[in-house]
């Protein structure tokens, strides 16, 4: 019986998470990605690697680990002033309170969006990213065009993602590194007073925690999702 090809490999594990129609995703695999794919193929053929195990790891980081973890952090910060203060003082420790620690989440800083300032995170050197709260980085986050334009023209980057800010709003770009990683705390949407953290988390997107997006408005979330949990 012919073995089915795995739905994705380690080299292109993030492709299907990309949901924006712009030029940040490269059209062809990089030399390193090609090497990774070739190595994975050889190891799979020799029986050293189980594609199902790779898929399980990818699934964990893409759906169960993140960005749902980050959404929980944001929702708690929106609803709990004491937690928000701890997040400001020591984001790594505050995030760890919720059980989110580990790979590339050791040195965290939270930056808050306000009516007068919007924050955007980029890694200009490579693709440093807080896996423990956001899961795997999307392909566009690692692309050279995004990394370059985020620094030169951050307002243009936001426009590419469909985000238009008032002309008077300032945009601050944060450069993520191996020693320091950032999580954007998006502004809380209007009309959510009294909502539970579970319901609030449904409004938090991965892009809003990178800064390339905003939190969803209540009317954009399905009634089924908003019916979860009781009001706080």
C-alpha distance (Angstrom), angle and dihedral (degrees) to the residues before:
residue distance angle dihedral
X1 . . .
X2 3.77 . .
X3 3.76 113.8 .
X4 3.79 115.7 -122.3
X5 3.76 115.7 -119.8
X6 3.79 114.2 -112.0
X7 3.81 112.5 -100.9
X8 3.79 90.3 -118.5
X9 3.75 139.8 -3.3
X10 3.77 132.5 -134.1
X11 3.80 88.6 -99.7
X12 3.78 95.3 58.8
X13 3.79 101.0 22.3
X14 3.78 93.6 129.3
X15 3.81 100.2 47.2
X16 3.78 97.7 99.5
X17 3.80 91.8 50.9
X18 3.81 89.7 66.7
X19 3.78 109.8 99.1
X20 3.79 104.3 162.9
X21 3.79 126.7 99.7
X22 3.79 101.5 -138.9
X23 3.78 139.4 103.9
X24 3.79 101.0 -94.3
X25 3.80 97.1 96.5
X26 3.79 112.9 81.9
X27 3.77 115.9 -122.4
X28 3.80 94.7 -137.9
X29 3.76 135.6 35.2
X30 3.77 117.3 -96.0
X31 3.82 119.6 -116.5
X32 3.80 89.8 -103.2
X33 3.80 92.0 50.5
X34 3.81 89.7 50.3
X35 3.80 90.2 51.5
X36 3.80 91.3 49.3
X37 3.80 91.2 50.3
X38 3.80 92.4 47.9
X39 3.80 92.0 48.2
X40 3.78 91.6 48.0
X41 3.81 90.3 51.1
X42 3.80 92.3 51.8
X43 3.81 93.4 46.3
X44 3.80 91.1 47.9
X45 3.81 92.7 50.1
X46 3.81 90.4 50.6
X47 3.78 91.3 49.5
X48 3.80 95.5 -115.7
X49 3.79 94.2 116.1
X50 3.78 128.0 45.9
X51 3.84 110.6 -147.8
X52 3.79 89.9 -153.8
X53 3.80 90.3 58.1
X54 3.79 90.8 50.7
X55 3.79 90.1 49.4
X56 3.81 90.2 50.5
X57 3.80 91.7 53.2
X58 3.80 91.9 47.6
X59 3.80 91.0 47.2
X60 3.80 90.6 51.1
X61 3.79 94.2 54.9
X62 3.80 96.2 38.2
X63 3.79 99.7 47.1
X64 3.80 115.1 6.6
X65 3.80 101.7 34.4
X66 3.76 100.0 35.1
X67 2.86 152.6 68.3
X68 3.80 87.7 -7.0
X69 3.78 91.0 67.5
X70 3.77 91.4 55.9
X71 3.80 90.8 47.5
X72 3.79 89.3 56.8
X73 3.80 90.7 51.3
X74 3.80 91.7 51.1
X75 3.80 94.0 45.4
X76 3.79 92.0 51.1
X77 3.81 90.9 48.2
X78 3.80 89.7 51.9
X79 3.80 92.6 51.4
X80 3.80 103.4 33.5
X81 3.84 117.2 55.4
X82 3.80 92.0 -171.6
X83 3.79 91.2 54.2
X84 3.81 90.7 46.8
X85 3.79 89.5 55.5
X86 3.80 91.7 50.4
X87 3.79 88.4 49.1
X88 3.79 90.2 54.1
X89 3.80 93.0 48.4
X90 3.81 99.0 43.0
X91 3.78 115.4 -0.7
X92 3.80 94.7 179.7
X93 3.80 92.5 56.5
X94 3.80 94.5 41.3
X95 3.81 91.9 50.7
X96 3.81 89.5 47.5
X97 3.82 88.4 57.5
X98 3.81 86.2 72.3
X99 3.79 91.5 49.3
X100 3.80 96.6 -103.2
X101 3.77 109.2 135.0
X102 3.76 138.4 121.2
X103 3.75 139.2 67.0
X104 3.81 113.7 40.3
X105 3.77 92.1 -13.5
X106 3.78 99.1 91.2
X107 3.82 99.6 101.6
X108 3.78 110.7 38.8
X109 3.81 133.0 170.1
X110 3.80 123.8 -176.4
X111 3.81 118.9 -146.0
X112 3.79 118.2 -165.0
X113 3.77 126.9 -139.0
X114 3.79 114.8 -137.1
X115 3.82 133.2 179.2
X116 3.80 87.9 -94.4
X117 3.81 101.3 40.1
X118 3.78 135.1 42.7
X119 3.80 121.6 -166.9
X120 3.80 126.2 -144.7
X121 3.81 125.2 -172.0
X122 3.79 125.0 -150.7
X123 3.78 136.6 158.0
X124 3.78 105.6 -137.6
X125 3.81 95.8 -172.1
X126 3.81 103.3 43.4
X127 3.81 131.6 -37.5
X128 3.82 109.3 -61.1
X129 3.79 105.6 171.9
X130 3.84 136.7 164.0
X131 3.80 100.0 -108.4
X132 3.80 95.1 176.9
X133 3.80 92.6 63.6
X134 3.81 104.8 23.3
X135 3.79 103.7 29.6
X136 3.79 119.7 -141.5
X137 3.81 118.2 -2.1
X138 3.81 115.0 -108.6
X139 3.80 117.4 -112.5
X140 3.79 93.5 -111.2
X141 3.81 91.5 56.3
X142 3.80 89.3 62.8
X143 3.80 96.0 44.6
X144 3.80 121.5 110.5
X145 3.84 94.2 -131.2
X146 3.81 92.3 56.7
X147 3.80 93.8 44.5
X148 3.79 91.9 50.5
X149 3.79 99.3 41.7
X150 3.82 94.1 45.1
X151 3.80 88.7 65.3
X152 3.80 98.6 37.8
X153 3.80 100.4 37.9
X154 3.82 112.3 10.3
X155 3.79 92.7 162.7
X156 3.79 88.8 54.9
X157 3.81 90.2 51.1
X158 3.79 90.6 53.1
X159 3.80 89.7 49.8
X160 3.80 89.0 52.8
X161 3.80 87.3 57.3
X162 3.78 92.4 47.2
X163 3.80 96.2 -103.8
X164 3.80 118.7 133.8
X165 3.78 118.4 -175.8
X166 3.81 127.6 -167.0
X167 3.82 111.0 -88.6
X168 3.80 91.0 -116.0
X169 3.83 93.9 54.9
X170 3.79 114.0 104.4
X171 3.79 121.6 -136.6
X172 3.78 119.2 -147.2
X173 3.80 119.0 -165.2
X174 3.80 118.5 -150.4
X175 3.80 119.2 -158.7
X176 3.79 110.2 -142.8
X177 3.81 116.5 -146.2
X178 3.79 139.7 178.4
X179 3.81 88.1 -94.6
X180 3.81 98.4 44.6
X181 3.78 133.8 30.4
X182 3.78 128.6 -175.1
X183 3.78 136.0 -141.7
X184 3.80 118.0 -165.3
X185 3.79 114.8 -137.6
X186 3.82 102.4 -148.8
X187 3.78 121.5 -146.4
X188 3.78 113.5 -90.1
X189 3.81 111.9 -107.6
X190 3.78 118.3 -114.9
X191 3.77 118.4 -105.6
X192 3.80 96.1 39.6
X193 3.80 100.9 104.5
X194 3.79 110.0 138.1
X195 3.78 94.7 17.8
X196 3.77 119.8 141.9
X197 3.79 120.0 -116.1
X198 3.80 89.1 -111.4
X199 3.79 91.8 57.9
X200 3.78 93.1 42.8
X201 3.81 90.9 53.0
X202 3.82 88.8 62.3
X203 3.81 88.3 65.8
X204 3.80 94.7 54.6
X205 3.81 116.4 91.9
X206 3.78 130.7 -170.8
X207 3.80 90.7 -115.0
X208 3.80 92.3 52.5
X209 3.82 88.7 57.2
X210 3.83 91.3 50.7
X211 3.78 92.1 44.1
X212 3.78 98.3 -116.7
X213 3.79 89.9 105.3
X214 3.80 143.8 27.1
X215 3.78 130.9 -119.4
X216 3.80 112.6 -87.1
X217 3.77 120.4 -99.6
X218 3.82 115.3 -117.5
X219 3.80 93.1 -113.2
X220 3.81 91.1 58.0
X221 3.82 93.9 61.6
X222 3.79 120.4 82.4
X223 3.83 117.8 -104.5
X224 3.80 88.3 -122.1
X225 3.80 91.3 60.1
X226 3.78 93.6 44.9
X227 3.80 91.8 50.5
X228 3.80 91.4 67.0
X229 3.77 116.4 106.6
X230 3.75 131.1 3.7
X231 3.77 124.5 -82.6
X232 3.77 114.6 -93.2
